[in-house]
Amino acid sequence: MAKQETLFEESSQGAVSAVTAIAFILSIVLVVGGMVLMSFGFNVELGQVVELWTFAGGLAATFIGFMLPFTLLPAIGK
């Protein structure tokens, strides 16, 4: 007879660590905030240089927000 597996089986790695939870929340804030900041970069009332730096800052924040969970956390083993 086959072993019945539950739908949500408990992880063998244990609970989520505080570092993982904080990095996850920080990455969400950076991604969403970066996208909002990039959208503010298209404001014609700002100067052209300010628009460029606003968009670049939003792009950098979004990049860092995606980089955290996909590169930093696996590198430290979380």
C-alpha positions in Angstrom: 0.0 0.0 0.0 1.3 3.4 -0.9 2.3 5.9 1.8 -0.3 8.7 2.1 1.4 12.1 1.9 -0.2 15.1 3.3 -0.8 18.1 1.1 1.3 20.5 3.3 4.1 18.4 4.6 6.3 19.9 7.3 9.6 21.0 6.0 12.7 19.1 7.0 14.6 22.3 7.2 12.6 23.7 10.1 11.1 27.1 10.5 11.9 30.2 8.6 14.8 32.1 10.2 14.5 35.8 11.1 17.2 36.6 8.5 15.1 35.1 5.8 11.9 36.8 6.9 13.6 40.2 7.1 15.3 39.8 3.8 12.0 38.8 2.2 10.2 41.8 3.5 13.1 44.1 2.6 13.2 42.7 -0.9 9.4 43.3 -1.4 9.7 46.8 -0.2 12.7 47.5 -2.5 11.0 46.0 -5.6 7.7 47.8 -5.1 9.3 51.0 -4.0 11.8 50.9 -6.9 9.0 50.5 -9.4 7.1 53.4 -7.8 10.3 55.5 -7.9 10.8 54.6 -11.5 7.3 55.8 -12.3 8.1 59.2 -10.7 11.0 59.5 -13.1 8.5 60.3 -15.9 7.3 63.5 -14.2 7.7 66.3 -16.8 7.6 69.0 -14.1 10.9 67.8 -12.7 14.1 68.7 -14.5 15.6 66.3 -17.0 18.6 65.5 -14.7 16.3 64.9 -11.7 14.1 62.6 -13.9 17.1 60.6 -14.9 18.4 60.2 -11.3 15.0 59.3 -10.0 14.5 56.6 -12.6 18.0 55.3 -12.1 17.5 55.2 -8.3 14.3 53.2 -8.8 16.0 50.9 -11.2 18.8 50.3 -8.7 16.3 49.6 -5.9 14.4 47.2 -8.0 17.6 45.4 -9.0 18.8 45.1 -5.4 15.3 43.9 -4.4 15.5 41.1 -6.8 19.1 40.4 -6.1 18.5 39.8 -2.3 16.5 36.6 -2.4 18.1 35.1 -5.5 21.8 35.7 -4.8 22.5 36.8 -1.3 20.3 34.4 0.7 21.4 31.3 -1.2 25.0 32.3 -0.8 24.7 32.5 3.0 22.7 29.3 3.1 19.3 30.7 4.2 
